[in-house]
């Protein structure tokens, strides 16, 4: 018989399940906006619908705007647009609603996977359930309900089950080999940055397979069951995908050692777990107004580096579960090596705690286990801290829902469009219907998704310092009607810079789309 006293973890799990279901229903009614990365992915899907090949971005050529250029997009994995597209096809719904289903399912699958992993590595049901509460309170948990973050939420759905698989095998064999190959392909399909998580997880798997085995030959023999499938999986990923274009790893800018090069990865477990990077709009890479001066950011990174190291050492010393300790230490070490190398060589990987979310999740059950064995005052402080983070996160989601419903525009895709108002978007879609060989120009890469019949150009936004690389803006030639859509704040130097970028056109007619957005229209060849 069900007992509240005997099964408190079931109450927690039930509450979380209901909350995820309710949020999913709301999200289906109020679909999210897009982060830039998945917006690029959906532009690829748009190109495919218009006749482009698989995973090909087709856009006007800068050397001759009347022609197209095609690029095989390897910067991001295709899962971020193919998964919601699958739901769009089978359910006959809008892309916005398909994204809502994707986010809801990935959230539920991810939480279930991490719960099973926490139980697999030896934590009690109560510690595992409490860990899910902590994870749910993180800002990162609510982000995809406001802005679809593509591979981030897909990877969250997969990570826990991948870790569970790595912790489940005790002897080598064909099942291990198949798991290694398929996990590599699936994880990369969801998000390309899964590669470092893949390597860390497989090191854990190899060490587990060799537990209580003595002698180097035995370790090598068992390691082959992991190593050979790993090489096969990574080789296929490179040959059939990465070799066809550029990736963040192909844009090294030379060596640069800075204070944050290694301190950011060192501090990442706590930066991610307690949403520190989200609270301050990014310590190093700012995704909003900078809240702290650079000097203070370095000090905070140094302090959280020491605290993260101390916490992990304390968990390793106090906790007797060897499997969990293995995963925690190895993932921390591999993350330090991988991202330290990337930042040192200035690869195109940003200083954001979202890249380290797996560490912010892995450390949670160990932290809660420590707190559960602390004095009451520590427990109270910890619960208040988690509650404060949770309140901030819920407020973020509520504000996002309100904005996406009442402020953002909505077009054919059903996706929230925060970079335009409804009046302007309606006129843009009307222009799209009335013209068949036009080019629409935007400074936000999500707006072009609402254009069905014509070609689109997405230009980088111009900062207040007016410094731009003209090579990124210049389009030669003439290709029929040109419609440039800019916010009213671009009136002045910015609008002139953009109009001059299309030097094959003359006599721009300027008219308001609304009080906030302007249309720059040209139909004559210079």
C-alpha positions in Angstrom: 0.0 0.0 0.0 1.3 3.5 -0.9 2.7 5.2 2.2 3.7 8.9 2.4 6.1 8.0 5.2 7.8 5.2 3.4 7.9 6.7 -0.1 8.7 10.4 0.2 10.8 10.2 -3.0 7.8 9.1 -4.9 6.0 12.2 -3.9 8.9 14.3 -5.1 9.0 12.5 -8.4 5.2 12.8 -8.9 5.4 16.6 -8.2 8.2 17.0 -10.7 6.3 14.9 -13.3 3.2 17.0 -12.9 5.2 20.2 -13.1 6.9 19.1 -16.3 3.5 18.1 -17.8 1.9 21.4 -16.9 4.9 23.4 -18.3 4.7 21.3 -21.5 1.1 22.1 -22.0 1.7 25.8 -21.5 4.7 25.7 -23.8 2.5 24.0 -26.5 0.1 27.0 -26.2 2.9 29.6 -26.0 5.8 28.2 -28.1 9.3 29.5 -27.4 11.5 31.9 -29.3 14.8 30.7 -30.8 18.4 31.1 -29.8 20.7 31.9 -32.8 22.2 28.4 -33.1 18.9 26.5 -33.7 17.7 29.4 -35.8 20.6 28.7 -38.1 19.6 25.0 -38.1 16.0 25.8 -39.0 17.3 28.0 -41.8 19.0 24.9 -43.2 15.7 23.1 -43.0 14.1 26.0 -44.8 16.7 25.7 -47.6 16.0 21.9 -47.8 12.3 22.7 -48.3 13.1 25.1 -51.1 15.1 22.4 -53.0 18.5 22.4 -51.3 20.3 19.2 -50.4 20.4 17.6 -47.0 21.9 19.8 -44.3 22.8 22.5 -46.9 22.5 26.2 -46.2 21.5 27.9 -49.5 21.7 31.7 -49.5 22.4 34.6 -51.9 26.0 34.8 -53.0 27.9 37.9 -51.8 29.8 38.2 -55.1 26.6 38.1 -57.1 23.3 38.4 -55.2 21.4 37.0 -58.2 23.1 33.7 -57.6 23.1 31.3 -54.7 25.9 29.7 -52.7 25.6 26.4 -50.9 27.3 25.4 -47.7 27.1 22.1 -45.9 26.5 23.1 -42.3 28.9 21.3 -40.0 29.1 23.9 -37.3 26.1 22.4 -35.6 24.6 18.9 -35.6 21.4 18.4 -37.5 19.4 17.0 -34.6 18.4 20.5 -33.4 16.1 20.9 -36.4 15.4 17.3 -37.5 13.9 16.2 -34.2 11.2 18.9 -34.1 10.7 18.5 -37.8 9.9 14.8 -37.1 7.1 15.8 -34.7 5.9 18.5 -37.2 5.5 15.8 -39.9 3.8 13.1 -37.8 1.5 15.4 -36.0 0.7 18.0 -38.7 1.4 20.9 -36.3 3.4 24.1 -36.6 7.1 24.2 -36.0 6.6 26.2 -32.8 4.3 23.5 -31.4 6.8 20.8 -32.6 9.5 22.5 -30.7 7.3 22.6 -27.6 6.8 18.8 -27.9 10.6 18.4 -28.3 11.4 20.4 -25.3 8.8 18.7 -23.1 9.8 15.2 -24.1 13.5 15.9 -23.8 13.0 17.4 -20.3 11.1 14.3 -19.1 13.5 11.8 -20.7 16.5 13.7 -19.4 15.3 13.8 -15.8 14.4 10.1 -15.9 17.8 9.3 -17.3 19.7 11.2 -14.6 17.5 9.7 -11.9 18.3 6.2 -13.2 22.0 7.0 -13.4 22.1 8.4 -9.8 20.5 5.2 -8.6 22.8 3.1 -10.7 25.9 4.6 -9.1 24.7 3.9 -5.6 22.6 6.9 -4.3 19.4 6.3 -2.4 16.1 7.0 -4.0 15.7 10.1 -1.8 19.1 11.5 -2.7 18.4 10.9 -6.4 14.9 12.5 -6.2 16.3 15.5 -4.3 19.0 15.8 -6.9 16.3 16.2 -9.6 14.7 19.0 -7.5 18.0 20.8 -7.5 18.4 20.3 -11.3 14.9 21.6 -11.9 15.7 24.7 -9.9 18.6 25.6 -12.1 18.1 28.5 -14.6 19.4 26.2 -17.4 16.4 23.9 -16.9 13.9 26.7 -17.7 15.8 28.3 -20.6 14.4 26.0 -23.4 10.8 26.9 -22.2 11.6 30.6 -23.2 14.2 30.2 -25.9 14.6 26.9 -27.8 18.3 26.1 -27.4 18.4 23.2 -29.9 21.2 20.8 -29.1 21.4 21.8 -25.4 18.0 20.3 -24.6 18.5 17.3 -26.9 21.8 16.6 -25.2 20.2 16.9 -21.8 17.8 14.1 -22.8 20.6 11.9 -23.9 23.4 12.5 -21.3 21.8 10.7 -18.4 21.0 7.6 -20.3 24.5 7.6 -21.8 26.0 7.8 -18.3 23.7 5.0 -17.2 24.9 2.8 -20.1 28.6 3.5 -19.2 27.9 2.5 -15.6 25.9 -0.6 -16.5 28.5 -2.8 -18.2 30.7 -5.1 -16.2 32.3 -7.3 -18.8 33.4 -6.7 -22.4 31.6 -8.1 -25.4 29.6 -7.3 -28.5 27.0 -5.4 -26.5 29.7 -3.0 -25.3 30.9 -2.5 -28.8 27.5 -1.7 -30.2 26.7 0.6 -27.3 29.9 2.6 -27.9 29.3 3.0 -31.7 25.6 3.8 -31.4 26.1 6.2 -28.5 28.7 8.1 -30.4 26.5 8.6 -33.4 23.4 9.4 -31.4 25.1 11.9 -29.1 26.8 13.7 -32.0 23.5 13.8 -33.9 22.0 15.7 -31.0 24.9 18.0 -30.3 28.4 18.0 -31.7 30.0 19.1 -28.4 29.0 15.6 -27.1 32.4 14.5 -28.3 34.2 15.4 -25.0 31.4 13.9 -22.9 31.7 10.8 -25.1 35.4 10.4 -24.5 35.0 11.0 -20.7 32.2 8.5 -20.4 34.1 5.8 -22.4 37.2 6.2 -20.2 34.9 5.5 -17.2 33.5 2.5 -19.0 37.0 1.2 -19.8 38.1 1.5 -16.2 34.9 -0.2 -15.0 35.5 -3.1 -17.3 39.0 -3.5 -15.9 38.0 -3.3 -12.3 39.8 -5.8 -10.1 41.9 -6.9 -13.2 45.7 -6.8 -12.8 48.2 -6.6 -15.5 48.6 -4.3 -18.5 47.7 -7.0 -21.1 44.3 -7.5 -19.5 43.6 -3.8 -19.5 44.6 -3.5 -23.2 42.6 -6.5 -24.1 39.4 -5.2 -22.5 40.2 -1.7 -23.7 40.0 -2.9 -27.3 36.3 -3.6 -26.9 35.9 0.2 -26.2 38.7 1.6 -28.2 38.0 0.0 -31.6 34.3 0.9 -31.7 35.2 4.4 -30.5 37.6 4.9 -33.5 34.9 3.5 -35.9 32.3 5.9 -34.5 34.5 9.0 -34.6 35.9 8.1 -38.0 32.4 7.9 -39.4 31.4 11.2 -37.8 34.5 12.8 -39.4 34.2 11.3 -42.8 30.5 11.6 -43.3 30.0 15.0 -41.6 32.8 17.1 -40.1 35.1 16.8 -43.2 32.5 18.5 -45.3 32.8 21.9 -43.7 34.1 24.0 -40.8 33.6 23.5 -37.1 34.7 25.4 -33.9 37.8 23.3 -33.9 38.9 24.5 -37.3 39.1 28.2 -36.4 42.1 28.4 -34.0 43.6 31.9 -33.6 46.9 31.0 -32.0 47.9 30.6 -28.3 46.6 33.0 -25.7 46.9 32.3 -21.9 44.6 34.4 -19.9 43.4 34.3 -16.3 40.1 32.6 -17.4 41.8 30.0 -19.7 41.9 27.3 -17.0 40.1 29.0 -14.1 36.8 28.9 -16.0 36.8 25.1 -16.5 38.0 24.7 -12.9 35.2 26.8 -11.6 32.5 25.3 -13.9 30.9 22.7 -11.6 29.7 25.4 -9.2 29.2 28.1 -11.9 26.8 25.7 -13.7 25.2 24.0 -10.7 24.3 27.2 -8.9 23.5 29.2 -12.1 26.1 31.8 -11.3 27.0 32.5 -14.9 23.3 33.0 -15.6 22.7 35.4 -12.8 25.4 37.8 -13.9 24.6 37.6 -17.7 27.9 35.8 -18.2 31.2 36.3 -16.3 33.4 36.3 -19.4 31.1 36.0 -22.4 28.2 38.4 -21.8 24.8 37.5 -23.2 23.3 40.6 -21.7 24.5 43.8 -20.0 27.7 43.1 -18.1 26.8 43.2 -14.4 30.4 43.0 -13.0 33.7 44.7 -14.0 36.3 42.4 -15.5 38.5 42.5 -12.5 35.8 41.2 -10.2 34.9 38.4 -12.7 38.5 37.2 -12.5 38.4 37.2 -8.7 35.0 35.3 -8.7 36.5 32.7 -11.1 39.5 32.2 -8.8 37.3 31.8 -5.7 34.9 29.4 -7.4 37.8 27.4 -8.8 39.1 26.8 -5.3 35.6 26.0 -4.0 34.9 23.6 -6.9 38.2 21.8 -6.3 37.6 21.7 -2.5 34.0 20.4 -3.0 35.1 17.6 -5.4 38.0 16.6 -3.1 35.6 16.5 -0.1 33.1 14.4 -2.0 35.8 12.0 -3.1 37.1 11.7 0.5 33.8 11.3 2.2 31.8 9.2 -0.3 32.7 5.5 -0.6 31.0 4.8 -3.9 33.8 4.2 -6.3 31.7 4.4 -9.5 30.3 7.8 -8.7 33.7 9.1 -7.7 35.2 7.8 -10.9 32.6 9.6 -13.1 32.9 12.8 -11.2 36.7 13.0 -11.2 37.2 11.8 -14.8 34.6 14.2 -16.2 36.1 17.1 -14.3 39.6 16.2 -15.5 38.6 15.7 -19.2 36.6 18.9 -19.2 39.6 20.8 -17.8 41.9 19.3 -20.5 39.4 19.7 -23.4 38.2 23.3 -22.7 41.6 24.4 -21.4 43.1 23.3 -24.7 40.2 25.0 -26.6 40.5 28.3 -24.8 44.3 28.3 -24.9 44.2 27.9 -28.7 41.3 30.4 -29.0 39.0 28.0 -30.7 35.5 29.3 -31.4 34.0 28.1 -28.1 32.6 30.7 -25.8 33.2 31.0 -22.1 29.7 29.9 -21.0 28.7 27.6 -18.2 26.2 25.9 -20.5 29.0 24.0 -22.0 29.7 22.5 -18.6 26.2 21.7 -17.6 27.0 18.0 -17.3 29.4 18.9 -14.5 26.8 21.0 -12.8 24.5 18.0 -12.9 27.1 15.3 -11.9 28.1 17.2 -8.8 24.6 17.5 -7.4 24.0 14.1 -5.8 27.4 14.2 -4.1 26.7 17.7 -2.8 23.3 16.8 -1.5 24.7 13.6 0.1 27.2 15.9 2.0 24.5 18.3 3.0 22.3 15.5 4.3 25.0 14.6 6.7 25.7 18.1 7.9 24.4 20.1 10.9 20.8 21.5 10.7 22.1 25.0 10.1 23.9 24.0 6.9 20.8 22.1 5.7 18.6 25.2 6.2 21.1 27.5 4.4 21.4 25.1 1.5 17.6 24.7 1.1 17.1 28.5 1.3 19.8 28.9 -1.4 18.2 26.3 -3.7 14.8 27.9 -3.1 16.1 31.3 -4.0 17.6 29.9 -7.3 14.4 28.2 -8.0 12.3 31.3 -7.5 14.6 33.3 -9.8 14.3 30.5 -12.4 10.5 30.3 -12.2 10.3 34.1 -12.5 12.5 33.9 -15.6 10.2 31.4 -17.1 7.0 33.3 -16.2 8.5 36.5 -17.6 9.5 34.6 -20.8 6.0 33.1 -21.2 4.4 36.5 -20.8 6.8 38.1 -23.3 6.4 35.4 -25.9 2.6 35.5 -25.6 2.0 39.2 -25.4 5.0 41.0 -26.9 6.6 38.8 -29.4 5.1 38.5 -32.9 3.9 35.2 -34.4 3.9 34.2 -38.0 3.6 31.0 -40.1 6.1 29.0 -38.1 4.3 29.5 -34.8 7.6 30.4 -33.2 7.7 33.5 -30.9 9.5 36.3 -32.8 10.9 38.8 -30.2 12.9 40.8 -32.8 9.8 42.2 -34.6 6.3 43.4 -33.7 3.1 41.8 -35.1 2.2 44.7 -37.3 5.6 44.7 -39.0 5.6 40.9 -39.3 2.2 40.9 -41.0 3.4 43.4 -43.6 6.6 41.3 -44.2 4.5 38.2 -44.8 2.2 40.1 -47.1 5.2 41.3 -49.1 6.5 37.8 -49.3 3.1 36.7 -50.8 3.1 39.5 -53.3 6.7 39.0 -54.6 8.3 36.0 -56.1 11.9 36.9 -56.9 12.7 39.3 -54.1 15.5 39.3 -51.4 14.6 40.1 -47.8 17.3 41.4 -45.5 17.2 41.0 -41.7 19.6 41.5 -38.8 18.1 38.6 -36.8 18.4 35.1 -38.1 15.0 33.9 -36.8 12.9 36.4 -38.9 13.8 34.9 -42.2 12.0 31.7 -41.2 8.7 33.5 -41.8 9.6 34.1 -45.5 8.3 31.3 -47.6 8.5 32.3 -51.2 11.7 34.5 -51.5 15.3 34.4 -50.7 16.7 35.9 -47.4 19.9 37.5 -46.2 20.8 37.7 -42.5 23.4 40.5 -41.7 25.2 40.8 -38.3 23.7 43.4 -36.1 25.8 46.7 -35.9 27.0 47.8 -32.5 26.9 51.3 -31.2 30.6 51.8 -32.0 29.7 51.3 -35.7 32.7 49.1 -36.3 32.0 46.4 -38.9 33.8 44.2 -41.3 32.5 45.3 -44.7 33.3 41.9 -46.1 30.5 40.5 -44.0 28.0 43.0 -45.3 28.7 43.7 -49.0 26.5 42.1 -51.7 27.4 42.8 -55.3 24.9 42.8 -58.2 21.1 43.0 -58.6 18.4 40.4 -58.1 15.0 42.0 -58.3 13.2 43.7 -55.5 15.2 44.2 -52.3 13.4 44.6 -48.9 15.6 45.6 -45.9 13.9 45.4 -42.5 15.6 47.4 -39.7 14.5 48.6 -36.3 13.8 52.3 -36.0 16.9 52.7 -33.8 19.0 52.1 -37.0 18.0 55.5 -38.4 21.2 57.4 -39.2 24.6 56.0 -39.8 23.6 52.3 -39.4 20.9 52.4 -42.0 23.3 54.1 -44.5 26.0 51.5 -43.9 23.5 48.7 -44.7 22.0 50.4 -47.7 25.5 51.0 -49.1 26.2 47.2 -48.7 23.9 46.5 -51.6 25.7 48.7 -54.2 23.9 47.2 -57.1 20.7 49.0 -56.1 19.6 52.6 -56.1 16.7 54.8 -55.0 15.7 53.3 -51.7 12.2 54.1 -50.6 11.9 54.3 -46.8 8.6 53.6 -45.1 7.5 52.6 -41.6 6.3 49.1 -41.0 5.2 50.2 -37.5 6.4 52.7 -34.9 9.4 50.5 -34.2 10.5 49.1 -37.6 11.3 50.5 -41.0 11.2 49.1 -44.5 14.0 50.1 -47.0 12.8 49.1 -50.5 14.7 49.2 -53.7 13.6 47.9 -57.1 16.0 49.7 -59.6 19.4 48.6 -60.7 22.3 51.0 -60.3 
